[in-house]
Amino acid sequence: MRNIVAIISLLLFTSSILAQFSPGKLSNAHKDLEGLNNCTKCHEVGASISEARCLDCHKALNKRIKANKGFHVSKKVKGKSCISCHSEHHGRKFDALHFDEDNFDHALTGYKLEGAHAKVDCRECHKPDFISDKKLKKNKKTFLGLATECLSCHEDYHQGTLAESCLDCHTMKTFEKAPRFDHNDTKFPLKGAHNDVSCIDCHKMTKRNGKKFQVFNGLEFSKCTDCHKDPHENKFGQNCKECHNEKSWHILNIGKEFDHNKTGYPLEGKHEEVDCKECHTNGYKENLSYTFCTDCHDDYHEGDFVDSSGSVTDCIECHDVFHSFTWSNYGIVEHQDSEYPLTGAHEAVSCLDCHKPDNQEKWNFTIEDQSCISCHDNIHEGYLDEEFLPNNDCEKCHNTSSWGQIEFDHDQTDYTLDNAHLEVDCRECHFKKEKDAKGNYIQEFAKNETTCVSCHEDIHQGQFEKLGENKCDRCHSTERDWKVPNFDHQESDFPLEGKHAEISCTECHKPIRKYLPQQVILYEITPFECRDCHGT
């Protein structure tokens, strides 16, 4: 009993002494250790602070030191006592950590801050939200408990679709780019124009767990149509590389081996020689219309050929793909079914003469004026009355067999032709030797004189003028020999009687030179006494 009292007295004495020598209150972090009864939790009796006792309490730190990790095993700290940096008994508000955040070298922790990390405030990373240890999570001031994996702090943008090793693709400068990623290391190396395509064009946005992210994993790229729309609607199969390459969709590997029959438009004749770009001017995605030739070719004839419905007749009616456009299968047989069948000499005329006269630039097949003078010169212009040439209809006199064959019915006029007059060429009567200003012979068809002497020379030199006009037929006829079957001497002023009726006309009617310059036969004998012929 005495011994127990002695021990208690000793302890009370010791406590009294220690209380008198206490350096001050502990900080808020260690306030639970305040009091003489707790001194030995940190201090050894008769010794300074025990490093081992500090680490017995700070287990997380102790664990890192034992693993040779973190700031406390760096060359700057290793071998130092805890109290050299973290002193105590300076009052409740004293910061025992004594940590200079502005000048702290984070590389000493084993995790060097790089890129964007170097600009981030310490507490942006060192906060309870990123600490997995439940005890450390309660300590809002701790700098322990963080992991070095990106996803321990950053949200997994890829939502578990890629590996957690972010730094395989990204750097610490920015997450928006992936400079460490090499697409050539994937199953789909980028070639040609694929190198210029934005990632988002192939790796589309999707949602998972309510979060948007790009899909980089699980994409199908076994064939081009997994990404690209097939403009050919599977007409050529799914192996696009047979025709296309990665340099450009418009650069084709098409050669003679390409089967154009699969397009629905087989290439034949001249079309086989045409470069693809001549037809596919806007790329090969465009669905060309090839119902009519004019879907590709300009209508050279500018609508000259129109069917009954008003639609332009297709070129294939006359042309084909095996010849040039200057060749046509349209000939005389087809022309006979047209609005203007060819007859006579027209069948032998070259197409050029009518449809491209005078070497004009363009062929003309819409000839609205189909009258003769639309092609032929009207040599009668100004000389024929409308009644003889209605609507410029030359066929009233001429025909297509020969221009010289005239079939005009002269009975329509006031002067009927008979006998030798029927054999005379029209020009003999109706064309003069003089020419007009255009170089054509002057013609007379209207109001022509019908007297014999208007066409024939008066070989009688006016001896019968007293008989009046057109009295030649009193003696002559229109027979070619110019005989005088119509003359009856008995009706003259000197009827023939007796021997006079038997003698030749020339016995009495002799040539004289009275009518110069040439001599003429005298028929007007005055006077005609016997002695005028028989003498005295």
C-alpha positions in Angstrom: 0.0 0.0 0.0 2.9 2.3 0.8 4.5 1.4 -2.5 1.3 2.3 -4.4 1.0 5.7 -2.7 4.6 6.3 -3.5 4.2 5.5 -7.2 1.1 7.7 -7.5 2.9 10.5 -5.7 5.8 10.2 -8.1 3.6 10.3 -11.2 1.8 13.4 -9.9 5.1 15.0 -9.2 6.4 14.1 -12.6 3.3 15.4 -14.3 3.5 18.6 -12.4 7.1 19.0 -13.5 6.2 18.2 -17.2 3.3 20.6 -17.2 5.6 23.3 -16.1 8.0 22.6 -19.1 5.3 22.0 -21.9 6.4 24.0 -25.1 2.8 25.0 -26.0 -0.4 23.7 -27.4 -0.6 21.3 -30.3 -2.0 22.2 -33.7 -5.6 21.4 -34.6 -4.4 18.2 -36.5 -2.9 16.8 -33.2 -5.2 18.4 -30.7 -6.5 15.0 -29.7 -3.0 14.2 -28.4 -3.0 17.2 -26.0 -2.2 16.4 -22.3 0.7 14.8 -20.4 -1.0 11.5 -20.6 -0.4 11.5 -24.4 3.1 12.7 -24.6 4.6 9.2 -24.9 2.4 8.6 -28.0 4.9 10.8 -29.8 7.8 11.2 -27.4 10.0 8.5 -26.0 10.8 8.9 -22.3 14.1 10.6 -22.0 14.3 11.0 -25.9 13.1 13.3 -28.7 10.3 12.6 -31.1 10.2 9.0 -32.3 10.2 8.7 -36.1 8.6 5.3 -35.7 5.8 6.6 -33.6 5.0 9.3 -36.2 4.7 6.6 -38.9 2.7 4.4 -36.7 0.1 7.0 -36.7 0.5 8.2 -40.3 0.0 4.8 -41.8 -0.6 5.9 -45.4 2.6 7.8 -45.5 4.4 4.9 -43.8 3.1 2.6 -46.5 4.5 4.9 -49.3 7.9 5.2 -47.6 8.2 1.4 -47.2 7.3 1.1 -50.9 10.0 3.7 -51.6 7.5 6.1 -53.2 6.6 9.7 -52.9 8.2 12.9 -51.7 9.4 11.5 -48.3 11.8 9.1 -50.0 13.3 11.8 -52.2 16.8 13.0 -51.9 15.5 16.2 -50.4 13.7 14.5 -47.5 15.2 11.1 -47.0 17.3 10.8 -43.7 15.7 13.9 -42.2 13.6 13.7 -39.0 9.9 14.4 -39.1 10.3 17.4 -36.7 12.8 19.1 -39.0 9.9 20.0 -41.2 6.8 19.3 -39.1 7.3 20.9 -35.6 4.5 21.2 -33.0 3.4 23.0 -29.9 3.0 26.3 -31.7 -0.7 26.7 -31.1 -3.9 25.5 -32.6 -3.7 27.6 -35.8 -0.2 26.6 -36.6 0.2 24.7 -39.9 2.5 21.8 -39.0 2.9 20.8 -42.6 4.8 24.0 -43.4 4.2 23.4 -47.1 5.3 26.0 -49.7 2.9 25.3 -52.6 4.3 28.0 -54.8 7.8 26.7 -54.8 7.3 23.0 -54.4 9.1 20.8 -56.8 6.5 18.2 -57.6 9.0 16.0 -59.4 10.3 15.0 -56.0 7.1 13.1 -55.5 7.9 10.8 -58.4 5.2 12.4 -60.5 6.5 15.4 -62.5 3.9 18.0 -63.5 3.9 18.6 -67.2 1.9 20.5 -69.8 -1.5 21.6 -68.5 -0.8 19.9 -65.1 1.9 22.5 -64.3 -0.7 25.3 -64.4 -3.3 23.7 -62.2 -3.7 24.8 -58.6 -2.6 22.0 -56.2 -6.1 21.7 -54.6 -7.6 21.1 -58.1 -6.0 17.6 -57.9 -5.4 17.1 -54.2 -9.0 17.0 -53.0 -11.1 14.3 -51.4 -13.1 13.6 -54.6 -10.0 11.9 -56.1 -9.0 9.9 -53.0 -10.1 6.3 -52.8 -9.0 5.6 -49.2 -11.9 6.3 -47.0 -9.9 7.5 -44.0 -7.7 9.9 -46.1 -10.8 11.1 -47.8 -12.0 12.6 -44.6 -8.8 14.7 -44.4 -9.4 17.7 -46.5 -5.8 19.0 -46.2 -4.0 15.8 -47.1 -1.8 15.6 -50.2 -1.7 11.8 -50.0 -4.1 9.2 -51.5 -3.9 10.2 -55.1 -3.2 7.7 -57.8 -1.1 8.6 -60.9 -3.5 7.0 -63.5 -5.4 9.6 -65.6 -8.8 8.2 -64.9 -8.3 8.5 -61.2 -8.8 12.3 -61.7 -10.3 12.6 -65.2 -13.6 11.3 -66.4 -13.3 8.5 -68.9 -14.4 10.3 -72.0 -14.4 7.0 -74.0 -16.8 5.4 -71.5 -14.8 2.2 -71.1 -14.5 1.5 -74.8 -10.7 2.0 -74.9 -7.9 1.0 -72.5 -7.3 3.2 -69.5 -3.8 4.1 -70.6 -4.6 7.6 -71.8 -1.0 8.6 -72.4 -0.7 6.0 -75.1 -2.6 8.5 -77.3 -2.7 11.8 -75.5 -0.2 14.1 -73.8 -0.6 16.3 -70.8 -0.9 19.5 -73.0 -4.5 18.9 -74.0 -7.0 16.0 -74.2 -8.5 17.3 -77.4 -5.8 15.9 -79.6 -4.0 12.6 -79.6 -0.5 13.2 -81.0 0.8 9.9 -79.7 -1.8 8.0 -81.6 -0.6 6.4 -84.8 -3.5 5.2 -87.0 -1.1 3.0 -88.9 -0.8 0.8 -85.8 -4.5 0.0 -86.1 -6.2 -2.5 -88.3 -7.1 0.4 -90.6 -4.0 2.4 -91.6 -4.9 5.7 -93.1 -3.9 6.2 -96.8 -4.4 8.9 -99.4 -7.3 11.3 -98.7 -8.2 9.4 -95.5 -5.3 11.3 -93.9 -7.1 14.6 -94.5 -10.4 13.5 -93.1 -11.4 14.8 -89.6 -11.7 12.1 -87.0 -15.3 13.0 -86.3 -16.2 12.2 -89.9 -15.6 8.5 -89.2 -15.7 8.3 -85.4 -19.2 9.6 -84.7 -20.6 10.8 -81.4 -22.8 8.4 -79.4 -24.1 8.2 -75.9 -23.5 5.9 -73.0 -24.6 6.4 -69.4 -26.1 9.7 -70.5 -22.6 10.9 -71.6 -21.7 11.8 -75.2 -18.4 10.4 -76.6 -16.7 9.4 -79.8 -16.6 5.8 -80.8 -13.1 4.6 -81.5 -13.5 0.9 -80.9 -15.6 -1.8 -82.5 -16.0 0.0 -85.8 -16.5 -2.1 -88.9 -14.2 -1.3 -91.8 -14.1 -4.5 -93.7 -15.5 -2.7 -96.8 -15.8 0.8 -98.0 -19.6 0.9 -97.7 -19.3 0.5 -93.9 -18.5 4.2 -94.0 -19.4 5.4 -97.5 -22.8 5.4 -99.1 -22.8 3.2 -102.2 -23.9 5.6 -105.0 -24.0 2.6 -107.4 -26.6 0.8 -105.3 -24.6 -2.4 -105.4 -24.5 -2.6 -109.2 -20.8 -3.2 -109.1 -20.5 -5.2 -105.9 -18.9 -4.0 -102.6 -15.2 -4.1 -103.6 -14.8 -0.4 -104.4 -11.1 -0.8 -104.8 -11.6 -2.4 -108.2 -12.3 1.1 -109.5 -11.4 3.6 -106.8 -8.4 4.3 -104.5 -7.7 6.2 -101.3 -6.1 9.2 -103.1 -9.4 10.5 -104.3 -12.8 9.1 -105.0 -12.6 10.7 -108.4 -9.3 9.1 -109.4 -10.3 5.8 -110.9 -8.4 2.7 -111.6 -10.8 2.1 -114.5 -9.4 0.6 -117.6 -10.5 -1.7 -120.4 -11.2 -4.3 -117.8 -14.1 -2.3 -116.4 -17.4 -3.8 -117.4 -19.6 -0.8 -118.3 -22.4 -3.2 -119.0 -23.1 -3.4 -115.3 -24.1 0.3 -115.4 -27.1 -0.4 -117.5 -25.6 1.5 -120.4 -23.3 -0.7 -122.5 -20.6 1.2 -124.3 -20.5 0.5 -128.1 -18.8 2.0 -131.1 -17.4 5.5 -130.7 -18.5 5.5 -127.0 -15.8 3.0 -126.2 -13.1 5.5 -127.3 -14.5 8.3 -125.1 -12.6 9.2 -121.8 -14.8 8.6 -118.8 -14.6 12.3 -117.7 -16.1 13.4 -121.0 -19.5 12.0 -119.7 -19.0 12.0 -116.0 -18.1 15.7 -115.7 -19.4 16.1 -112.2 -17.9 13.0 -110.7 -19.0 9.4 -110.6 -21.6 9.8 -107.9 -23.9 11.6 -110.3 -26.6 9.4 -111.8 -26.4 10.2 -115.5 -29.5 10.1 -117.6 -29.0 8.4 -120.9 -32.5 8.0 -122.2 -31.8 10.2 -125.2 -28.6 11.2 -127.0 -29.3 14.8 -126.1 -29.0 13.9 -122.4 -25.2 14.1 -123.1 -24.9 15.7 -126.6 -26.0 19.1 -127.6 -28.9 19.1 -130.1 -26.9 20.2 -133.2 -30.2 20.7 -135.1 -31.6 23.0 -132.4 -35.1 21.4 -132.4 -35.4 21.0 -136.1 -36.7 17.4 -135.6 -39.8 17.2 -133.5 -42.3 14.4 -133.4 -46.1 14.6 -133.4 -46.1 15.0 -129.6 -43.8 18.0 -129.8 -40.8 16.1 -128.4 -37.4 16.3 -130.1 -36.7 13.2 -132.1 -33.8 11.3 -130.8 -30.5 11.3 -132.8 -30.6 7.5 -133.0 -33.3 7.8 -135.7 -30.6 8.9 -138.2 -27.3 8.4 -136.5 -25.6 5.6 -134.6 -22.7 5.1 -132.2 -20.6 3.2 -134.7 -20.0 6.2 -137.0 -19.2 9.9 -136.6 -22.1 12.3 -136.4 -21.4 13.4 -140.0 -22.7 10.0 -141.1 -26.5 9.4 -141.4 -28.6 6.4 -142.2 -31.2 8.8 -143.6 -31.4 8.4 -147.3 -33.8 8.7 -150.3 -36.0 6.0 -149.1 -36.6 7.8 -145.8 -36.9 11.1 -147.6 -39.8 9.7 -149.6 -41.8 9.3 -146.3 -41.2 12.9 -145.4 -43.3 16.0 -146.1 -41.2 16.5 -149.2 -40.7 13.4 -151.3 -37.9 13.6 -153.8 -38.8 13.3 -157.5 -37.0 13.6 -160.8 -33.7 15.3 -160.7 -34.1 16.0 -157.0 -33.2 12.4 -156.3 -29.7 13.0 -157.7 -29.0 16.3 -155.8 -26.6 16.2 -152.9 -28.1 16.8 -149.5 -25.7 19.8 -149.1 -27.3 21.7 -152.0 -30.6 22.0 -150.1 -29.8 21.6 -146.4 -26.4 23.4 -146.2 -26.3 25.7 -149.2 -23.5 28.1 -149.8 -21.4 26.3 -147.1 -23.3 27.9 -144.3 -22.2 26.9 -140.8 -25.1 24.7 -139.8 -27.3 22.1 -141.6 -30.9 23.2 -141.9 -33.6 20.6 -142.0 -36.6 22.7 -141.1 -37.3 24.3 -144.5 -40.6 26.1 -144.0 -40.7 27.5 -147.5 -40.7 24.5 -149.8 -41.4 26.5 -153.0 -39.1 26.1 -155.9 -37.6 29.6 -155.5 -36.6 28.9 -151.9 -33.7 26.9 -153.5 -33.7 28.0 -157.2 -33.3 31.5 -158.6 -36.5 33.0 -159.9 -35.4 34.1 -163.3 -39.0 35.2 -164.1 -39.2 37.6 -161.1 -40.9 40.8 -162.2 -41.9 39.3 -165.6 -44.8 37.0 -164.8 -48.1 37.9 -163.5 -49.4 36.3 -160.3 -52.1 34.5 -162.2 -49.4 32.5 -164.0 -47.2 31.9 -160.9 -49.4 31.6 -157.9 -47.5 31.0 -154.6 -44.3 30.9 -156.6 -45.4 27.6 -158.0 -42.9 26.9 -160.8 -44.5 23.5 -161.5 -47.3 25.2 -163.4 -44.8 25.2 -166.3 -41.7 23.2 -165.2 -41.2 19.8 -163.6 -38.5 18.2 -161.5 -37.3 15.9 -164.3 -35.7 18.7 -166.3 -35.9 22.4 -166.0 -36.1 22.7 -169.8 -39.2 20.6 -170.1 -42.0 23.1 -170.3 -45.6 21.9 -170.0 -47.4 25.2 -170.1 -50.9 25.3 -171.6 -50.7 28.3 -173.9 -54.4 28.1 -174.5 -54.8 29.8 -171.2 -53.5 32.9 -172.8 -55.1 35.1 -175.6 -52.7 33.5 -178.1 -53.2 29.9 -179.0 -50.2 28.1 -180.4 -50.5 25.8 -183.4 -48.4 24.0 -185.9 -44.8 25.3 -186.1 -45.4 27.6 -183.1 -45.7 24.5 -180.9 -42.2 23.5 -181.7 -40.6 26.9 -180.9 -38.8 27.3 -177.6 -40.4 29.8 -175.3 -37.3 31.9 -175.2 -37.6 32.5 -179.0 -40.7 34.6 -178.3 -40.4 35.7 -174.7 -36.7 36.4 -174.1 -34.9 39.3 -175.6 -31.2 39.5 -176.3 -30.7 42.3 -173.9 -30.0 41.6 -170.2 -31.3 43.5 -167.1 -29.3 44.9 -164.2 -29.2 41.4 -162.5 -27.6 39.9 -165.6 -30.8 38.0 -166.7 -32.3 38.2 -170.1 -35.2 40.6 -170.4 -38.4 38.7 -170.7 -41.8 39.5 -172.1 -44.7 37.4 -171.0 -47.4 40.0 -170.2 -49.0 42.2 -172.8 -47.0 40.8 -175.6 -47.8 42.0 -179.2 -49.5 39.2 -181.1 -48.7 40.6 -184.6 -46.6 38.4 -186.8 -44.1 41.2 -187.4 -43.6 41.6 -183.7 -41.7 38.3 -183.9 -41.0 37.8 -187.6 -39.2 40.0 -190.0 -41.5 41.6 -192.7 -39.8 40.3 -195.8 -42.3 42.3 -197.9 -41.0 45.5 -196.5 -44.4 47.0 -195.7 -46.1 46.2 -199.1 -49.2 44.9 -197.3 -49.5 47.4 -194.5 -52.7 48.6 -196.0 -54.2 45.2 -195.1 -53.8 46.0 -191.4 -52.1 44.1 -188.5 -51.9 40.3 -188.4 -53.0 39.9 -191.9 -50.1 37.6 -192.8 -52.4 34.7 -192.4 -54.3 35.9 -195.5 -51.6 34.3 -197.4 -49.4 32.3 -195.0 -50.1 29.6 -192.3 -48.2 28.6 -189.2 -46.7 25.7 -191.2 -43.0 25.6 -191.0 -42.4 26.0 -194.8 -44.0 29.4 -195.0 -46.1 28.5 -198.0 -49.0 30.6 -199.0 -51.9 28.1 -199.2 -54.3 30.7 -198.0 -53.7 33.1 -200.9 -56.3 33.2 -203.6 -55.2 35.4 -206.6 -58.8 35.6 -207.7 -59.6 37.7 -204.6 -56.9 40.2 -205.5 -57.2 43.2 -207.7 -55.8 41.1 -210.5 -57.7 37.9 -210.9 -55.8 35.4 -213.0 -57.5 34.3 -216.2 -56.5 32.3 -219.3 -52.8 31.9 -219.7 -52.1 34.0 -216.6 -53.4 31.2 -214.4 -50.8 28.9 -215.9 -47.6 30.9 -215.4 -45.3 30.9 -212.4 -45.6 33.6 -209.8 -42.0 34.7 -210.4 -42.8 35.5 -214.0 -44.7 38.5 -212.7 -43.4 39.1 -209.1 -39.7 39.7 -209.6 -37.1 40.8 -207.0 -36.4 44.5 -207.1 -34.0 46.7 -205.2 -36.5 49.3 -204.5 -36.5 48.4 -200.8 -32.9 48.7 -199.9 -30.6 47.4 -198.6 -31.8 44.0 -199.7 -33.9 43.3 -202.7 -37.5 42.1 -202.1 -40.1 40.5 -204.3 -42.5 42.9 -205.6 -46.1 41.9 -205.0 -47.7 45.3 -205.1 -47.5 45.9 -208.9 -49.0 49.3 -209.8 -50.0 50.0 -212.3 -50.6 46.7 -213.9 -51.4 47.4 -217.6 -50.6 44.8 -220.1 -47.7 46.8 -221.4 -46.2 46.9 -218.0 -45.4 43.2 -218.4 -45.7 42.5 -222.1 -44.3 45.7 -223.5 -45.8 48.1 -226.1 
